[in-house]
Amino acid sequence: MNKTKEIWIAGFALFSLFFGAGNLILPPFLGVKSGLDWWIVVCGFVLTAVTIPILAIFAHAKLQGTLYDFGKKVSPFFSTIYCLLIYLIAVAIPSPRTAAVTHEMTVQPFFDTPPLLTSIIYFVLVFIFAINRSKVIGLIGKFLTPIIVTILLMIIAVAFFTSPEIITPTTFKTPFIDGILEGYQTFDAIGGVVVGAVIIISLNYSSHTTFEAKRKLIRQAGFIAGTGLLLIYGGLILSGSLFSSTFAENATRIEVLSGLSTQTLGNLGTTFLSVLVALACFTTAVGIVTGTADYIKGIYNDSQTAYMVTAAISSVIGIIVGSYNVGFIIDVAVPALMFLYPITIVLILLNIVPDKFASILVFRGVVLATFIFSIPDFLGFIIPRENLTGIKSVIPLAEFSLGWVLPALLIFIGLNLLGKKTTTN
């Protein structure tokens, strides 16, 4: 295959594996809420929904292993537990959410069928794609992603040229921070460490046998995917902002996306949007189930039976959870995200920096600090927040649910300075 063509196909595949239910319903909603401050929200949202996930792909290009390799410097036990938690959450929340969104936006408007039926059909198809994993990159990259991109660009272009003249003020107190935290809901940082391994293993089926050849291709594909995500996210947030005056203050994420499509594409909006939702959600679910099955397969000495069983169990979980409504699944996801997302971010960053700055001691210290200072953010969604006012008042950025950032940075700098001093002496 032509190298340039292969890079673009891999890039499109990465884009579509990232671009799932959360990625589709969140940006327009953010745009409506951000109003005139849409560009500030874009900066925050892109940080956690584009930059960190693509850095995860670059880390995969450097490691060329599995998710286990991201945390093994902390300890084998930690990395094993981390992997199990990541894959469990991936198949229990973002994967089923794709089925729920598909039902509410693609099936429910046309057919009076229960969400459980949609979820069953949906995950049977996901399972079929997952067990044909060697074809994932080709099928997704060649055929599905171009359709997704085309429909999205139509919505964005029409929104830009036909929007009302009135743009509402922002309803966010801290637009940049709100953009960052809403980016958590895309699950893209977690998606980066999960689906990146899918790309690695899929490339092993191709002619790219050398480490350097695969690293170059993965980096180039990651850049293409990141650029696409940046343009689409920014465009959808801008579109939501331009039409912000047309939505009720309490409009839901799905209502905003549906309304935006109807106002931009007219009578064809619902049809276009239905196709888009089904494709975007489906590709992400396939990536998650495939990545999870790959990991369990590796634990059991490349057992194909383990792969099949894991894919089947993941699909069954998807059927059950996917039969609930989208709002419920999003609410359930928040505590898990506030706990695992910070740890995932620091593991990605530590695997990106040169090895001389990321010793075993640095890995352990930064991850431990991140874990400890993420606990108040996690507890804030389980117990009354007023009970945490005291501790949050003494932790910088804790009021923005980012209390882990400064301690992790200080530990990183401190341990590297200590290591340098020790080496010098």
N, C-alpha and C positions, 0 to 999 in steps of 0.2 A: 504494500500500500504506500502511496505517496506520503512522505513524512509530514508535509504541511497539512495535508488532508487529515492525517491521523491525529495531529495535534489539535486541530479544530474540532474533530469528532470527540476526542477526549475532553476538551474544554467544554463543549456543549453538554456532554454527559455529566460532568461535574456540576455545571450550572443547574441542570434539571434535577440532579440528585439533591442539591441544596434547596431548590425552589419548590417548596411544598405548601401545605395548607397555611401554616403560620406566616410564611413569607408573602402569601397572596392576600390574606385578609387584614394584616397588620398595617402596612404602609398607608393605604388610603385613609384608614381610621386615624392614624397619626397625623396625616395631613389636615383632616377636618379639625382635629383638636388643636393643632399648632397654628393654624391660620397664617397670619403675617410672619410668624417666626418659623415657618416651615424649614428654612435652610439650616437653622440651629438644630432642629430636631433631626434633620438628615445627618448632620455631623455626628451626633450621638448614636443614632441608630446604625449608621454605617460602621462605627467603631466595633460594635459587638456583633453585627449581623453580616459584615463583609470582611473587615480587616483581620479580626481574630480567626474566623473560619479559614480564610485563605492562608494565613500563617500556619494553620494546622496542616494544610496540604503541603506547604513548603517543609514543615517538620517531617511529614511522611516521606517527602523526597529525600531528606537527609538520612532518616532512619531506615527506610524501606523494610519495615518489619510489620508488627501488628500494633494494636492499641496497647498491648502489654508493655511495649518498649517505651511508651511515653512516661510511665511511672516507675520503671524498674530501678532507677537510680535511688529512689526513696527507699524501697525494699521490695523484694519479690512478693511478700505478703500484702503490702499496701497495693501494689500494682494489680494483683489478682482481685482483691476486693473492689478496687476502683473500676476495673474492667467489668466485673459482674454487675455492679451498680449501674454503670453507664448503659450497658446493653439491656438490663432489666427495665430501666426507665425509658430507654429508646423504644422498646417494643410495647411498653405499657402506656405511654403517653403520646409522643409525637406521631408514631405510626398509626395508632387507632384514631387519632384526631383527624388524620387525612380522610379516613372513611366517614367520620361524622360530618366534616365539611362538605364532602362530596354528596352526601345524602341531602343535607339542608339546602345546598345551592344547585345541585344538578338533578336530583331525583324528586325531591319533595314538591317543587313547583309544578311538576308535570304528572306525577303518579301518586296515588293515595296508597302507598305501600309502607310497611313498618320499617324503621331504620335497621332492625336486625336483619331483614332480608337483604338490604343493600350491603350491609357489613359482611354477610356470608359470601355473596357473589364477589364482592370487592377483594376479599382476602383469599378466596380460591384462586383468583387471577394473579394476585401477588405471589402466592405460593408457586404457581406454574412458572412465572418469570424467575423466581428465586432458584428453582431447581435447574433452570437453564442459565445459570449464572455466567457462563463463558460468553453468552450473547448479550449481556446487559449493556455494555458500552456501545456496541454497534447499534442495537435496537433503539436505545434511548437517544444516543447522540445523533444518529442519522435521521430519525423520523419524528420523534416526539417533540424535542426541544425547539426546532424551527417553527413548529405550529404555535407553541406557547409564546415564543418571542414575538411572532407576527401579531397575534391577537393583543398582546400587551401594548405593543407599540402603537397599534391602532387606537386603543383607549387613551393612551397618553397624548398622542398627536391631536386627536379630536378635542380632548379636554383643554389643551393649550390654546387652541384657536376658537373655541366656542364657549368658554367659561363666562359666567356672570361677572360684572365689574366689581362686585362687592366681595371682599375677603374679610372674614370675621377676625377679631383679635384672638390671641392664643388663650386657651383655658388652662395651660400648664404653668405652674409656679416656677419650675426649673426646666425649660424645654430641652436643654442638652442632656441633663440627667434622665429625664423621662424617656428621651430617645434611646439612651444607653440601656435602661432597664427593659424597655419594650423590645429591644433587640434580643434580650434573653429569651423571649417567648418564641423566637424563630427556631430555637434549639440548634442554630447553625454552628456554634463552637463545638458542641457535642457532635453535631452532624459531621463536622470536619474531621474529627478524630475517628469517627466510625466509617464514613463512606470513603475517606482517603485510603483506608486499608482495602476497600473494594477495588479501587482503581489500581492499587499496587498488585493485588493478586490477579486481577483481570489482565494486566499487562504481562504477567508471567506466561499467559497463554499465547502471547504474540511473539514477534521476532526480537523484541527488546530483551536481550539476555544479559547485557552488561549493566552494571550498577550506574555508571555515568550516563548511559543512554536513557535509562528510565528516569533518572533524576532530572535530566534536562527536559524530557517530555512532560513530566509531572509539573515542573515549575511553569513551563509555558502554558500548559492547560489550566493551571491554577490562576495565572494572570488573566487568561481569557474569561474564565468563569467569574473572577472577581470584578473585572471591568463590566461584564454583563449585569451582575447583581447590583453594582453601584448605579448604573444607568437606569435600570428598571426600578429599583427602590426609590431613587431620587425622583424619577418621573411619576411614580404612583403617589408619593407623598406630596409632590407639587400639585398633582391632579386633584387630590383630596382637598388641598388648601384652596385651590381656585374655585372649587364648588362648595366650600365650607358653609356658605350662607344658605344653601338649599337643604341642609339636613337639620333635623331636630337635635337638640342638645344631648338627648339621651339615646341617640341612634346607636345600634350595636355595630360591631365590626362587619358582620355579614350584611346588614342593612346598608351600610355605607358603600361597600363594594358593589352590591347589587344596584343601588341607586346610581352610583357613578357610571356603571356600565350602561344602564338604561338611558341616562342623560347624554352620554357620549355616542353610543351606537344605536340609539333609538330602538325600534322594534326588534332589531337583530341582536340587541345587547344581551338578552337572556340566553339566547342560543349560543353566542360566542362565549359568554362567561361560563356556561355549563360545560362546554368542551374544555375550556381552559382549566377550570377547577378539577375536572376528572383527570386530566393529563398531569397537571402540576402535583396533585396529591398522590397519584398512583406512582410516579417515578420516585418520590421520596420514600414511600412505603417499601418499594422494592429494594432501594438502597439500604434501608435500615434492617430489614429482614435478612438480606444477603450478608451484610456486614456482621450481624450477630451470629448467623450460622457459620460464617467463616471462622470466627473466633472460637466457638465451641468445637468446631472440626479440628482446629489446631491443637486444642487441649487433648483431644483423643487421637493423637497421632494420625492426623489427616483422614480420619474415618468418614467416609461418605455417608454412612448410616447416621452418624452424629449430626452431620450437616442437614440431612433430610428431616430428622426428628426435631432439631432446633427450629428449622424453617416452619415445620408443621405446628409446633407449640407456639411460636411467635405469631403465626396466623390465627390460631385459636384465641390467643389473648387479644389480638386485634379485633376479632369478631365480637368478643364480649364487650370490651371497653368502647369500641367504635359504635356501639348501638346507643350510647348516651349522647346528649346534646353537646355542642361545641363549647358553650359557656361553662358547663360543668367540668369538662376536661381541662380547659384553660385554668380554672380556679384551682383544681387539684394539682396542677403542674407547678404552681408558684413556689411552694415550700421546697420542693425538690430542686428547682432551678436556683434558688437563693443559696442552697447548700453545695451543689455540685458544680455550678457554672464558674464560680471564682477559682476553684481548684483546677478545673479544666483549663481556664485561661492561663494560669501560672505555669501549668505543665507544658502548654503549647509554647509559651514565651521562653521557658527554660530550655526547651529542646531546639529553639531557633538560635539562641545566642551561641557564640563560640564556646567550645568545650572548656576552655581555660577559665571561663566565668561561670561555669555550671558544674561544679564538682558535686560529689555525693553529699557533702556537708551542706552546700548551698541548696541543693534540691530538697533535702530534709528540712532545713530551717525555714525556707520560703513556704513550702507546702504546709508545715505545721502552723506557721503564723497565719496563713490564709485560712486554714481550717478553724483555728481558735476564734479569729475575728469575724468569721462568717456566721458563727453561732447566733449572735443577736439578730442578724437579718433573717435567719431561718426561723428562729423562735417567734419573730414578729408576726408571722402568719399562722401561728399555732396558738399562742396565748395573747391576751389583751396587750396592745402595744404600750399602753400607759405603764405597764409593769416593767418596761425596759427603758423608760425615760432616763433614769439615773445613769445606767451603764452607757447608753448611746450618747449622752451629753459629754462624756469624757473621751470618746473615740472619734477622731477626726473623720469626717465624711459619713459617719454612721447614720446620721439623719437622712442621708440619701441612699441608704442601703449599700454603701460602698466602703464600709469601715475596714475592710481587709486590705485595701489598696496601699495605703501609706505604710502599715506595718510590714507587708510583704516586700515593698520597695526598700525600706530601711534595712531589713534583714538581708536582702540580696546585696546591698552595698556594703553593709557592715561585715558580712562573712567573706566577701571578696577582698576587702581591705585587710582583714585579719589573715586571710590565706596568703596575701602578697607579703605582708610583714613577716609571717612565719617563714616563707620561702627565702626572703632576703637575709634573715638572721641565720 
